[in-house]
Amino acid sequence: MNKLRITLIFVILLFSYSSFAQPAKAIQKYDSLYHSCLDKGQDMYGCSMVYYNEMDSMLHVVYKMARVRLDTTVRKNLNREQRQWIADRDTYFKTLATKDYGTEGKDREMMMEDDKASYIRKRTIELLNRLTY
């Protein structure tokens, strides 16, 4: 119950009209947790999967924040831009499936998930920067 309550408070803060600092801090927090998890050297693939999912969720939150705050014309442009970004993301992810990471198995999968998360993280920060200026 306490975790649910904390999660709800976090989501409310993210959708708050007062500040975009919360999502930026959340990204920094996820980055820190991810690196701490990797530093343990155990289940690094699991660490990368969690990080990927956190970045993907954060992108959805930030995108929804942007849609709420923008006027109709800018929102339509953002929708078109996001559809193109998704197509580009899908293409990029397909190239990662054939990328030579110099390793195999879970290590390779971990590196691929890290690349995917970084790609999504970059887009999230782009949207945040656009909203804060």
MDAnalysis code that builds the backbone (N, CA, C; Angstrom):
import MDAnalysis as mda
import numpy as np

u = mda.Universe.empty(399, n_residues=133, atom_resindex=np.repeat(np.arange(133), 3), trajectory=True)
u.add_TopologyAttr("name", ["N", "CA", "C"] * 133)
u.add_TopologyAttr("resid", np.arange(1, 134))
u.add_TopologyAttr("resname", ["MET", "ASN", "LYS", "LEU", "ARG", "ILE", "THR", "LEU", "ILE", "PHE", "VAL", "ILE", "LEU", "LEU", "PHE", "SER", "TYR", "SER", "SER", "PHE", "ALA", "GLN", "PRO", "ALA", "LYS", "ALA", "ILE", "GLN", "LYS", "TYR", "ASP", "SER", "LEU", "TYR", "HIS", "SER", "CYS", "LEU", "ASP", "LYS", "GLY", "GLN", "ASP", "MET", "TYR", "GLY", "CYS", "SER", "MET", "VAL", "TYR", "TYR", "ASN", "GLU", "MET", "ASP", "SER", "MET", "LEU", "HIS", "VAL", "VAL", "TYR", "LYS", "MET", "ALA", "ARG", "VAL", "ARG", "LEU", "ASP", "THR", "THR", "VAL", "ARG", "LYS", "ASN", "LEU", "ASN", "ARG", "GLU", "GLN", "ARG", "GLN", "TRP", "ILE", "ALA", "ASP", "ARG", "ASP", "THR", "TYR", "PHE", "LYS", "THR", "LEU", "ALA", "THR", "LYS", "ASP", "TYR", "GLY", "THR", "GLU", "GLY", "LYS", "ASP", "ARG", "GLU", "MET", "MET", "MET", "GLU", "ASP", "ASP", "LYS", "ALA", "SER", "TYR", "ILE", "ARG", "LYS", "ARG", "THR", "ILE", "GLU", "LEU", "LEU", "ASN", "ARG", "LEU", "THR", "TYR"])
u.atoms.positions = np.array([
    [0.829, -1.193, 0.000],
    [0.000, 0.000, 0.000],
    [0.870, 1.251, 0.000],
    [1.925, 1.256, 0.794],
    [2.796, 2.414, 0.883],
    [3.496, 2.692, -0.454],
    [3.904, 1.611, -1.181],
    [4.524, 1.780, -2.495],
    [3.537, 2.408, -3.476],
    [2.310, 1.968, -3.432],
    [1.276, 2.514, -4.316],
    [1.080, 4.002, -4.029],
    [1.057, 4.331, -2.784],
    [0.878, 5.735, -2.386],
    [2.040, 6.592, -2.879],
    [3.257, 6.101, -2.733],
    [4.437, 6.832, -3.203],
    [4.393, 6.979, -4.720],
    [4.003, 5.913, -5.420],
    [3.901, 5.969, -6.877],
    [2.869, 6.998, -7.312],
    [1.720, 7.022, -6.659],
    [0.688, 7.995, -7.010],
    [1.169, 9.428, -6.776],
    [1.858, 9.640, -5.695],
    [2.398, 10.981, -5.418],
    [3.402, 11.368, -6.494],
    [4.242, 10.422, -6.878],
    [5.235, 10.681, -7.923],
    [4.558, 11.070, -9.238],
    [3.530, 10.335, -9.623],
    [2.819, 10.625, -10.872],
    [2.155, 12.001, -10.803],
    [1.561, 12.318, -9.675],
    [0.935, 13.640, -9.513],
    [1.976, 14.744, -9.666],
    [3.120, 14.538, -9.071],
    [4.197, 15.533, -9.207],
    [4.635, 15.682, -10.654],
    [4.697, 14.577, -11.364],
    [5.121, 14.643, -12.757],
    [4.129, 15.414, -13.616],
    [2.850, 15.288, -13.289],
    [1.838, 15.985, -14.066],
    [1.530, 17.382, -13.534],
    [2.192, 17.758, -12.502],
    [2.001, 19.071, -11.914],
    [2.369, 20.160, -12.916],
    [1.597, 21.240, -12.923],
    [1.877, 22.349, -13.816],
    [2.957, 23.273, -13.279],
    [3.408, 23.053, -12.095],
    [4.324, 23.996, -11.476],
    [5.773, 23.810, -11.871],
    [6.171, 22.605, -12.283],
    [7.604, 22.399, -12.489],
    [7.885, 21.218, -13.381],
    [8.929, 21.373, -14.206],
    [9.428, 20.264, -14.996],
    [10.672, 19.690, -14.344],
    [11.055, 20.206, -13.198],
    [12.248, 19.721, -12.517],
    [12.062, 18.289, -12.037],
    [10.854, 17.895, -11.695],
    [10.621, 16.542, -11.192],
    [11.015, 15.472, -12.206],
    [10.571, 15.546, -13.471],
    [10.999, 14.522, -14.427],
    [12.509, 14.520, -14.635],
    [13.118, 15.687, -14.676],
    [14.571, 15.754, -14.849],
    [15.272, 15.086, -13.669],
    [14.784, 15.323, -12.470],
    [15.367, 14.685, -11.289],
    [15.127, 13.180, -11.320],
    [13.970, 12.777, -11.810],
    [13.674, 11.352, -11.900],
    [14.640, 10.669, -12.870],
    [14.941, 11.315, -13.982],
    [15.894, 10.753, -14.935],
    [17.258, 10.596, -14.272],
    [17.684, 11.614, -13.552],
    [18.963, 11.530, -12.852],
    [18.948, 10.403, -11.820],
    [17.837, 10.249, -11.139],
    [17.707, 9.182, -10.144],
    [17.810, 7.815, -10.816],
    [17.093, 7.628, -11.932],
    [17.138, 6.361, -12.651],
    [18.547, 6.079, -13.175],
    [19.213, 7.117, -13.665],
    [20.600, 6.950, -14.132],
    [21.480, 6.440, -12.998],
    [21.346, 7.063, -11.849],
    [22.152, 6.697, -10.687],
    [21.857, 5.264, -10.234],
    [20.583, 4.913, -10.155],
    [20.202, 3.565, -9.758],
    [20.712, 2.529, -10.758],
    [20.645, 2.870, -12.026],
    [21.115, 1.969, -13.081],
    [22.613, 1.707, -12.935],
    [23.379, 2.763, -12.772],
    [24.821, 2.589, -12.643],
    [25.191, 1.836, -11.363],
    [24.472, 2.086, -10.301],
    [24.701, 1.339, -9.059],
    [24.403, -0.144, -9.252],
    [23.342, -0.430, -9.964],
    [22.971, -1.819, -10.241],
    [24.057, -2.494, -11.083],
    [24.524, -1.807, -12.128],
    [25.578, -2.373, -12.970],
    [26.867, -2.589, -12.192],
    [27.171, -1.665, -11.293],
    [28.409, -1.754, -10.504],
    [28.457, -3.015, -9.638],
    [27.292, -3.557, -9.301],
    [27.256, -4.785, -8.500],
    [27.755, -5.989, -9.291],
    [27.659, -5.895, -10.628],
    [28.142, -6.980, -11.480],
    [27.267, -8.216, -11.489],
    [26.062, -8.108, -10.996],
    [25.131, -9.236, -10.956],
    [23.876, -8.887, -11.735],
    [23.448, -9.801, -12.572],
    [22.233, -9.618, -13.375],
    [22.232, -8.259, -14.075],
    [23.304, -7.976, -14.766],
    [23.432, -6.699, -15.459],
    [22.393, -6.567, -16.575],
    [22.023, -7.709, -17.177],
    [20.954, -7.670, -18.168],
    [19.649, -7.216, -17.514],
    [19.370, -7.724, -16.320],
    [18.177, -7.302, -15.581],
    [18.217, -5.813, -15.277],
    [19.403, -5.311, -14.914],
    [19.565, -3.875, -14.656],
    [19.197, -3.066, -15.903],
    [19.690, -3.521, -17.051],
    [19.443, -2.779, -18.290],
    [17.976, -2.845, -18.698],
    [17.320, -3.977, -18.427],
    [15.889, -4.088, -18.745],
    [15.060, -3.135, -17.883],
    [15.379, -3.077, -16.597],
    [14.668, -2.162, -15.694],
    [14.878, -0.724, -16.146],
    [16.119, -0.387, -16.463],
    [16.440, 0.978, -16.893],
    [15.706, 1.332, -18.189],
    [15.686, 0.409, -19.136],
    [14.966, 0.639, -20.385],
    [13.489, 0.922, -20.102],
    [12.878, 0.111, -19.272],
    [11.459, 0.296, -18.950],
    [11.208, 1.624, -18.233],
    [12.131, 2.027, -17.362],
    [11.989, 3.310, -16.668],
    [12.083, 4.471, -17.664],
    [13.036, 4.393, -18.582],
    [13.183, 5.465, -19.571],
    [11.970, 5.513, -20.499],
    [11.471, 4.360, -20.890],
    [10.299, 4.310, -21.755],
    [9.079, 4.910, -21.053],
    [8.898, 4.571, -19.795],
    [7.786, 5.140, -19.019],
    [7.942, 6.646, -18.860],
    [9.164, 7.080, -18.600],
    [9.416, 8.513, -18.433],
    [9.114, 9.264, -19.730],
    [9.470, 8.684, -20.874],
    [9.159, 9.315, -22.153],
    [7.654, 9.491, -22.306],
    [6.891, 8.482, -21.956],
    [5.433, 8.580, -22.067],
    [4.887, 9.684, -21.163],
    [5.401, 9.779, -19.960],
    [4.957, 10.821, -19.027],
    [5.275, 12.207, -19.576],
    [6.495, 12.401, -20.028],
    [6.918, 13.712, -20.527],
    [6.143, 14.074, -21.797],
    [5.933, 13.112, -22.674],
    [5.172, 13.365, -23.895],
    [3.738, 13.793, -23.555],
    [3.133, 13.109, -22.597],
    [1.775, 13.488, -22.187],
    [1.760, 14.883, -21.565],
    [2.783, 15.205, -20.794],
    [2.881, 16.552, -20.221],
    [2.947, 17.592, -21.340],
    [3.726, 17.285, -22.354],
    [3.870, 18.214, -23.476],
    [2.535, 18.400, -24.187],
    [1.845, 17.325, -24.430],
    [0.558, 17.421, -25.130],
    [-0.447, 18.266, -24.362],
    [-0.443, 18.153, -23.054],
    [-1.388, 18.912, -22.228],
    [-1.072, 20.402, -22.275],
    [0.189, 20.749, -22.318],
    [0.600, 22.138, -22.188],
    [0.661, 22.926, -23.494],
    [0.678, 22.249, -24.611],
    [0.868, 22.943, -25.876],
    [-0.461, 23.311, -26.524],
    [-0.435, 24.386, -27.300],
    [-1.653, 24.757, -28.027],
    [-1.875, 23.772, -29.175],
    [-3.040, 23.854, -29.787],
    [-3.471, 22.864, -30.772],
    [-2.499, 22.711, -31.934],
    [-2.044, 23.792, -32.519],
    [-1.138, 23.726, -33.663],
    [0.187, 23.084, -33.292],
    [0.767, 23.507, -32.196],
    [2.042, 22.951, -31.752],
    [1.864, 21.477, -31.376],
    [0.729, 21.149, -30.805],
    [0.449, 19.761, -30.436],
    [0.375, 18.875, -31.669],
    [-0.254, 19.363, -32.732],
    [-0.323, 18.582, -33.975],
    [1.064, 18.352, -34.544],
    [1.891, 19.385, -34.498],
    [3.267, 19.239, -34.974],
    [4.031, 18.228, -34.123],
    [3.816, 18.298, -32.814],
    [4.471, 17.354, -31.908],
    [4.012, 15.932, -32.202],
    [2.731, 15.741, -32.476],
    [2.215, 14.408, -32.807],
    [2.895, 13.855, -34.056],
    [3.015, 14.696, -35.092],
    [3.689, 14.270, -36.324],
    [5.155, 13.937, -36.049],
    [5.787, 14.813, -35.300],
    [7.194, 14.612, -34.959],
    [7.384, 13.317, -34.173],
    [6.486, 13.054, -33.233],
    [6.605, 11.853, -32.420],
    [6.381, 10.599, -33.259],
    [5.454, 10.643, -34.179],
    [5.249, 9.489, -35.067],
    [6.507, 9.209, -35.884],
    [7.162, 10.283, -36.372],
    [8.401, 10.106, -37.130],
    [9.501, 9.573, -36.228],
    [9.564, 10.090, -35.006],
    [10.571, 9.610, -34.062],
    [10.377, 8.121, -33.782],
    [9.133, 7.690, -33.649],
    [8.836, 6.273, -33.400],
    [9.296, 5.418, -34.580],
    [9.042, 5.889, -35.794],
    [9.507, 5.152, -36.972],
    [11.035, 5.077, -36.991],
    [11.690, 6.188, -36.681],
    [13.153, 6.211, -36.623],
    [13.667, 5.288, -35.511],
    [12.981, 5.301, -34.371],
    [13.360, 4.430, -33.252],
    [13.276, 2.967, -33.654],
    [12.180, 2.605, -34.312],
    [12.006, 1.216, -34.729],
    [13.116, 0.785, -35.689],
    [13.478, 1.669, -36.607],
    [14.568, 1.382, -37.540],
    [15.887, 1.224, -36.795],
    [16.146, 2.133, -35.865],
    [17.369, 2.075, -35.073],
    [17.433, 0.785, -34.254],
    [16.333, 0.414, -33.631],
    [16.303, -0.805, -32.836],
    [16.565, -2.038, -33.700],
    [16.087, -2.042, -34.953],
    [16.361, -3.165, -35.852],
    [17.851, -3.250, -36.173],
    [18.502, -2.105, -36.318],
    [19.947, -2.133, -36.588],
    [20.710, -2.662, -35.383],
    [20.211, -2.394, -34.190],
    [20.882, -2.899, -32.993],
    [20.853, -4.424, -32.941],
    [19.805, -5.011, -33.486],
    [19.680, -6.468, -33.476],
    [20.789, -7.130, -34.291],
    [21.372, -6.390, -35.228],
    [22.436, -6.947, -36.066],
    [23.809, -6.363, -35.723],
    [23.861, -5.482, -34.745],
    [25.120, -4.839, -34.363],
    [26.055, -5.845, -33.694],
    [27.333, -5.739, -34.039],
    [28.337, -6.599, -33.410],
    [28.843, -5.914, -32.154],
    [28.441, -6.430, -31.019],
    [28.846, -5.869, -29.740],
    [30.143, -6.497, -29.228],
    [30.666, -7.464, -29.969],
    [31.900, -8.117, -29.554],
    [31.714, -9.127, -28.443],
    [30.487, -9.474, -28.169],
    [30.186, -10.446, -27.118],
    [28.877, -11.143, -27.479],
    [28.536, -12.145, -26.708],
    [27.319, -12.914, -26.978],
    [26.481, -13.056, -25.718],
    [25.326, -13.640, -25.888],
    [24.467, -13.978, -24.754],
    [23.915, -12.769, -24.018],
    [23.838, -12.922, -22.704],
    [23.237, -11.871, -21.866],
    [24.049, -10.577, -21.898],
    [25.361, -10.665, -22.048],
    [26.172, -9.447, -22.138],
    [25.793, -8.637, -23.373],
    [25.620, -9.328, -24.485],
    [25.215, -8.657, -25.720],
    [23.824, -8.041, -25.563],
    [22.915, -8.800, -24.987],
    [21.548, -8.306, -24.778],
    [21.547, -7.100, -23.842],
    [22.384, -7.122, -22.821],
    [22.485, -6.002, -21.890],
    [22.954, -4.745, -22.620],
    [23.965, -4.899, -23.475],
    [24.472, -3.745, -24.218],
    [23.421, -3.206, -25.185],
    [22.669, -4.098, -25.793],
    [21.625, -3.666, -26.717],
    [20.514, -2.927, -25.965],
    [20.108, -3.425, -24.813],
    [19.084, -2.735, -24.012],
    [19.591, -1.374, -23.543],
    [20.864, -1.290, -23.225],
    [21.461, -0.018, -22.828],
    [21.385, 0.982, -23.975],
    [21.707, 0.530, -25.188],
    [21.610, 1.419, -26.352],
    [20.171, 1.883, -26.585],
    [19.231, 0.982, -26.425],
    [17.818, 1.342, -26.592],
    [17.397, 2.369, -25.543],
    [17.764, 2.135, -24.302],
    [17.408, 3.059, -23.224],
    [18.029, 4.438, -23.462],
    [19.259, 4.461, -23.927],
    [19.936, 5.738, -24.202],
    [19.219, 6.510, -25.302],
    [18.752, 5.797, -26.305],
    [18.026, 6.431, -27.405],
    [16.733, 7.080, -26.895],
    [16.022, 6.364, -26.055],
    [14.773, 6.878, -25.490],
    [15.060, 8.009, -24.499],
    [16.102, 7.867, -23.715],
    [16.492, 8.905, -22.755],
    [16.770, 10.223, -23.476],
    [17.470, 10.131, -24.589],
    [17.796, 11.336, -25.376],
    [16.513, 12.047, -25.828],
    [15.550, 11.299, -26.310],
    [14.282, 11.898, -26.754],
    [13.536, 12.527, -25.580],
    [13.543, 11.884, -24.451],
    [12.877, 12.410, -23.262],
    [13.485, 13.757, -22.864],
    [14.785, 13.833, -22.873],
    [15.462, 15.081, -22.516],
    [15.175, 16.164, -23.555],
    [15.121, 15.794, -24.832],
    [14.764, 16.770, -25.875],
    [13.398, 17.379, -25.591],
    [12.433, 16.538, -25.258],
    [11.088, 17.040, -24.966],
    [11.080, 17.897, -23.708],
    [11.786, 17.471, -22.690],
    [11.864, 18.268, -21.455],
    [12.474, 19.631, -21.719],
    [13.547, 19.670, -22.488],
    [14.194, 20.947, -22.801],
    [13.265, 21.866, -23.580],
    [12.495, 21.306, -24.444],
    [11.555, 22.103, -25.228],
    [10.467, 22.709, -24.342],
    [10.092, 21.981, -23.312],
    [9.024, 22.449, -22.439],
    [9.505, 23.449, -21.394],
    [10.778, 23.412, -21.078],
    [11.269, 24.298, -20.023],
    [11.744, 25.647, -20.547],
    [11.815, 25.794, -21.867],
    [12.269, 27.088, -22.399],
    [11.172, 27.794, -23.134],
])
